[in-house]
Amino acid sequence: MLSYLIRRILLIVPTLIGATALIFFVIELSPINIKASLLSAEGTIQPGERAAREAYLNKRYGLDKPAPVRYLRWLNRISPLGFRDPPDDWSFRFKWPDLGDSVKKSRPVGDVIGDALPVTIMMQAIAIPISYTIAILLGIWTAKHRGKVQDVATGTALLAMWSLPVIWVSVMLIGFFTNQHYFKWFPTGELHDKAAAEWSFFPGGGTRGWLVDMGWHLILPIVCLAYGNFAYLSKLTRASLLDTMQADFVRTARAKGLGERVVLYRHAFRNSLLPLITVFGSLLPALIVGSVVVERVFSINGMGNLVVEAMQTGDMELFLSVSAITIVLALVGNLLADIGYMAADPRVTYE
């Protein structure tokens, strides 16, 4: 097992290099010209000032360098082992990774990501446990009532729910539940009321408080993030559990006289967790870019919104850094899923 883990960890480096190189050169071939967009933002800039501005941009971001050179410079900056400060200092040593500066925001990429990442993680940290809890309970319940009215009705409803696009559901929820002509129950977007900064953390003094206000704003986005996941995971749990219930070891447990509850939860359910573990391994990268649509519709400044803005403006430094983090999380998620297989099923081995 240890040798397998070492091999998987070592494979992260070449995978990361290959994936980020592909992303970099695909963006490089796109029609977006970041230098032109930065210079055109200066509406009445004089020719001399334009030349000075262009020279400044070239020096700071290396926009006049060939694409392979810019990619290698970026790769050297984010690597903990590389050249310290080329071309001034070519000493090869351990160093602190540097994500560079956002071209459009004129801020360090680390600071930009640090502002947006907690928002997305908070939303996913609420939505994912809700999705899995509902999915497991519904999956077990429908499996126990296989073929009955409860199973057919629930399965039909879950299939219809999973088929609804998130963007359509988000717009419908805003149109009906935030509209004064229908149900003015929730705010239209963002995470806080404009006056929330002046409120106390907990409710009091006639105000609902900063924490309650944020929870009120989060209800509709969390619904949009969770409904599709638990609809899919419920069907997956049901199918996996029904398949396990037909296994020989389950029939043997029943033949020994064990109760149905013991057979279901202690024997069958544990061995039906493998598909759920597989899906859970893919949820780590979703912490970064799994809420793009929801954040855009509800005007929430999280990682999803940040990725879209970086793509629209051609902010290469920011987009590459987010892509690198997402790829690492995807690889780590797959590794954790492999470890989870061994914990759920002792028959799984990597020796």
N, C-alpha and C positions, 0 to 999 in steps of 0.2 A: 504493500500500500504506500509506503514511504517513497519508493522509487517512482511509483506512478504519479504521486503528487509533485515530486521534483520535476518530472518530465512535463507535466501539464503547466507548471509555473514557468519553466524555461520557454515553453512554446508561446507564452504571452507576448514576449518581445518581438519575434519575427511576425507574428500575427498582427500586432499593433502597427509595426512598420508598414507591412503590406497594405493593411486597410486604410491607414491614414494617407499613404502615398496615393492610393486609388482615389480617395475623396479629394485630395488636394488637386490632382491633375484634372479631375472631372470639373471641379469648380473653376480651375484655370482656363478650361476650354469654353466656359459659359460666356455669354455676351456681356456680363456685368464687368464694368471697368471701374474699380474702386478709386483709382486716381482721378479719373474724369468726374466721378460723382462727388469727390471731395472738393475738387477745384470749381465745379459748377455751382456748388453751394455758395460761393462768394460771388454774388450777382454782379456787382459793379467793380470788381477787382481790376486794377490797372495792369498793363502788360509786364512792367517791371516787378510789381508785387506778385503777379502770377508766377513768374519765373522763380522768385525767391521762395514762394510757397511750395512750388513743385520740388525745388531743391531740398527744402526742409522735409517734405514727405518722403523723398527718396532716401535721405540720410537716416531718418528715424525708422522707417518701415522697410527699407530696401526694395522699394517698388520698381526701381530701375534694373534690378538684378534678374537674370534668367530664372525661370520657374524652378528648375532643379536645385539651383543654389539657394533660393528662398526656402524650399522645403527642407534642405539639409540644415540650414541655419535654424529653422524652427525645431527640427528634430534634435539638434544639439542643445538648444535651450531647454527643452522639456526633459532631457535625459539627465538622470542623477550622475552619470559618468560620461564626461566629454571634455571638449576644449573649453577653457575658462572664458575667454573673451576674444575670439578671432575677429579681425586679423591682428589686433594689438597684442594679444596674449594667446599663444597656441599651446600652452601647457595643458597636458591631459591629466585630469584629476576628478575626484568626487566633488560635486557641487550641488547647490540647492536648485531644484527644477524651477524654471521660469516660464510661465505661460505666455509672456509677452504682453503687448498693449493692444487694446481694442482700437481699431483704426477709426471707427465711426464715433465711439464714445469717448475717445482720448483718455482712457483709464486703464489701469492694469486689468488683464483678463481675470486674474484671480479675484479681484475685488468685485468685478461685475458678476461673476458666477457666485461669489459668496453672498451677494444680495438676493439673487433669484433662487438659489438652490434650496434654502430652508423652506421657502413657500411651497415648492413642488413636493419636497419630501414630506412636509406636514400633511398635504392633501392626500398623497399616496399612503402615508402611514395610517390615515383614517379609513380610506376606501378599501385597501387590500384586506385588513382583518374583517371588515364588514362583508366583503365579497366571499371570502373563504368560509366564514361562519355560516352565512345563509346557504352557500353552495353545499357544504357538507351536510347540514341539517336537512335541506330539501332533497339532496341526493339519496340519503339514507331512507328518508320517509317515502319517497316515490319507489325506491327499490323494494321496500317492505310491502308496498301495495301494487306490485307489478300487475299490469293488465286491468286494474280496477279503474273506476271512474276518477278517483283522485289522481292516479298516475297519468291517465290520458289528458285530463283537464290541465294539470300542472305542466306536463310536458308541452302541450300546445301553447300555453301561455308563455313558457320560457323560450320556446322557439320563436314566437312572435316578438318577444322582448329583445332577444339577441339579434333579430333581423333589423331592428330599428337603428338607423344611423345616429351616431352620437351628435353630430352637428344638427340634425333635424330635431332630436329630442331637446337639445339645449335651447334652440330657438323657440320651440313650442313652450317649454317651461317658462322662459322669459316672457313670451307673448301672453301667457295666461296667468301665471302666478306672480308677476311683477307689474301687471298692467292694472291701472286704477279702474278700467272699465270691466274687468273680470274679477280676479282675486288679488288684491294688493297685499299679499302675504309676505313677500320677500323683496329684497333690494335687487336692482337690475344687474349689478356686477361689482367688481373690486372686492376687497376684503374688509373694508371698514367704512363707516359713515364719515363724512367730512369733519364732523365735530368730535370724533372718537378720541382724538389725541388729547383732548381736554378732560376726558372722563377718567374716573378711577378704574383700576383694573377689574374689580368686582362691582356688581350692581349696587347702586346706592344714590341717594340724593335725587331720586326721580329719573335717573338714567339707567339704561340697561347694562352699562359697564363695558369696558373695552373687550373683555373676554367673551361675554355673551353676544356682543355685537359681531365679533368675528365668527362665532359659531352660527349666527343667524345668516351671515353672508355666505358661509360655506355649505349650507344645506343643499342648495340646487347643484353646485358643482360636484359635490360628493355623490349625489344621486346619479349624475351623468357619468361619473367615473366608475361607479359600482355596478349599475344595473346590467350592463353587457357582460361583465366579468362573472357575476354569480349566475347569470343565465347559462353561460357556456360551461362553467365549472360544475354546476348542478347536474347537467346532462352527462358530463364526463364522470362525475362521481357515481351516478346511477349505473352507467354502462360498465364501469370498472368493477363496482360492487357485485352486480349481477353476474359478471363473468367469473369473479372469484367464488361466488356462492355455488358454482357448478364444479368446482375443483374437488379432487379426491380427498384432500385433507379436511375439507368442510364436511363432506359426507361421513368421513370417519369420526369427526367430532360429534356429529349428530348420533351416529350409531353407538357411541359411548354413553349416550344419555345426557349430554350436556344441554343446558337450557338454550332456547333460541337466542336470547339476549347475549349470552356468553359466546355462542358461536358467531353471532353477527359482529359484535364489537371487539372481542378479544382475538378472534382468528381471521375472519373474513375482511374486516375493515382495514386492519393494518396492512394486509397484503394487497389491498386495492388502492393504496396511497401512491403507488409509483407514478401513475399519470399526473396526479396533482403535484407531486414533487417536480416532475418535468416542467410543468407550467410555472411553478413557483421559481424555478431557476431562471426563467425568462423575465421575471418581474423586476430584477435588479436594474437592468437598463431602463425599465419603465419608470423608475424613480427620477430619471433625468428627462426623458422625452415622451413619457407615456400620457401626458395630459395636454398635448399641443392644442387640439381642437377646443377643449374645455377652457383653457386659459385664454385663448383668443376670443372666444364668444363672450366669456364673462369678464374680460378685461383684467385678468389677474397677471401680475408681473412675476411669473415664474420661469422655469427653465424652458418650457415649451414655447412661450412667447419670445424668449430670448433667442432660441434657435431659429424661429421664423424670421425675426428681424435680422439676424446675422446672415441668413441665406438671401434675403431680399436686398441687403445693402452690399453683399460681397465681402463682409468682414471676415477675412480668411483666418486671422489669428484666433478670433473668438470661436468660429465654427469648428476649426480643427481641434481646439482644446476641448470643446464640448463633445466632439466625436470621439476623441481619444478616451475621455472619461467613460463615455457610454460603451465603447468597445471593451475596455478593461472590466467594467461591471458585468457585461454579457459573458465574458470568459470566466470571471469569478463565479457568476451565477451558475454556469454549466458545471464548474468544478464542485460547487456546493450541492448541486443536484446529484452528482455522482456519489458524493459522500452520503447524501440522504438515502440513496438507493440501498447502500450497505446497511444503514441504520434500520430501514424499514423491512428489508428482506435479507436475512443472513446468507441466503444462497448466492447473492451477488458478490463477486470477488474480482479484484483487478490484478491478482498475482499472475 
